[in-house]
Amino acid sequence: MKKYILLFFILSVGSMVAQDKMITKTGQMVFEASVPSFEEVKAKNESVSCVLNTKTGEIAALALQKGFRFKIALMEEHYNESYVESDKYPKATFKGKIENFDLSTIDKTGKSFTIKGTLELHGKSKEISINAAIKKVDSGIEIKSNFVLNCDDYAIEIPSVVSKKVSKKVNVSLHFLLK
């Protein structure tokens, strides 16, 4: 009998801990560094991982650099070899916290939140603060955000040959559906 009570207790605690975390491995991140009058410089990654601790508001995300897909294969090759050096720096990570996060206040209309944390990209770390819209959806929690990153902050060099065709200010959008 004691074995069954212990087993029940372990399973109960395990399920309570699991309920504190919501995750996705299919988050979407898009970045665009296009300049008007030149070819579009845009890529999408649909396998970004994100974990949210619903009790504390702590959030972490991971994007593999080789997961970004461009319309033009040569752009993808240059991105991985010359810009982010994917073999040397294979991932971008974010660890932070959603300010004043309270899961009980999130509804289907959503709320705007500030997320502060550290973004590590290309071997450089920088504290960032972004705004995000967070709402409940039938299958979980949806997080959407748009923000701008500066290539100089992460020592990503744009060769002078293409400096007029690629923006140093990169527009980033993300969409996570956490379950």
N, C-alpha and C positions, 0 to 999 in steps of 0.2 A: 504494500500500500504506500509506503514511504517513497518508493521509486516512482510511482505514478504521480504523487503530489509534487515531487521534485521535477519530474519531466513536464508537468503542467505549468509549474512556476517558470521554468526555463523558457518554454515556448511562449508563455504570456509576456514575459519581459522582452523576449526577442521581437515579438510582434509590436510591442509598444515602441521600442527603439526604431523599428523599421517605419513606423507611421510618422516619425519625426523627420524623415528624409524623403524628399521627392526628387526623382531623377529623370533625365532623358539622355539617350545616346544618339538621338536623331535631331538635335537642335540645328537650326540653320543660321549661318553667318554669311553675309555678303559684304564685300568691300568694293569700293570704286575709287579709282585714282585718275579718272578721265579728265581731259582738258578739252574745252570746246574746240570744234573744227578738226579734231584729230580722232583717231580710232579709239573705240571704247576700251578702257582698261578696267575690267570688272571680273570678279570671280565669286563663286559660291561654294560653300562647304555645307553639306547636309548631314554630316556625321559628327557634330560638335556635342561633346558630353557636358552636362551641367548637373550639379547637385545643390539642392536647397535644404537647409535645416530649417524646418517650419517653426521650431521653438525659438531659435536664436536669430534667425534672419541671415545667418552666414550662408554665403553662396560661393561656389567654385565652378570654373568652366575650363575646358581643355579642347583646343582645336589643333589637329595635326596639320602641319603646313602643306603636306602633299595631298591633303583632302580637298584643297581648293581647285575648282575646275573653271577654266577659261573657255571662251568660244574658240580661241585660236591656240592650238597646241604649242606653238613657238613661244607665246606669251607665258604659258604655264611653265615651260622649260626655263625661260629666263627668270621668272619669279622664283622658282625653286633653286636654281644654280647661282644666280647673280645677286638677287635682292635679299631674300630671307635665308639663303644658304641652308636649305632644308636638311641636308645630310648632317650639318654641324649643329643646327638649331631646329630639331624636328617638330617642336610644338610651341604653341602660344598658350599661356595659362593666365587665369585671373582668379584671385582669392580676395574676397571682401565681405562686406556686410550691407544688407539693405537697411537703411536707417528707419527707425520707428516701425519696423515690420511687426504686424500682428495678424496672423492668419484669419482670426475671427472677424476682422474688419474688411476682408477681401470679398467682393461680391461679383456678380456678372457684369456690372457696369464698369468695374475696375477703378483703380486709383493710381496716381502718379507717385513714384518713390525715387529717392536718391540712393544710388548704390555707390559706395566708396570702397576702394581696395587697390591692390597692386596688380598691374598687368605686366607680365614678363613676355617679351617678344625679342627675338634675335639676340638673346643673351643679355638684354638690358631690362631693368625693372623700373617702373615708374608708377607713382601713386596717381590714380585717376578718380574722377567723380562723374557719373553719368546719370541721366534721368531715364526711368523705365516705367512703362505702363504695365501694371500687373492686375490680372482679373481671374476669376473662377470661370472655368468652362466645364462642360459635362464630363470630360475625361481627366480633369486635373486643374493645374494652374498654368496660365499663359503669361509669359514675360516677353515684352517687345521693347526694343530700344534702338535709337539712332544717335550716333555720336561721331566725332571727328578725331582722328589720330594724326600726329605729325611724324613723318618718317625720321626726321632728325632726332627725335626723342629716343629712338630705338636704333640709332646708328645704321639705318638702312639708306645706303647710298644709291642715288639715281645717276647713272652715267650721263655725262654731259651730252653725249650723242642724242639721247632721248629726253633730256631735261625739259624741253618745251612741250613734250607730248605726254608726260606723266606728272601728275600733281604730287607734291610732297604732303599735301593735306588729303588724307584718305577718309572718305565717308564710309562708316561701318554701320550695318544694321544687323540686328539679331532677333531671332524668334525662337523661343524655347517653349515647348509644351511638356511640363513636368507632371509625372504621374506617381 
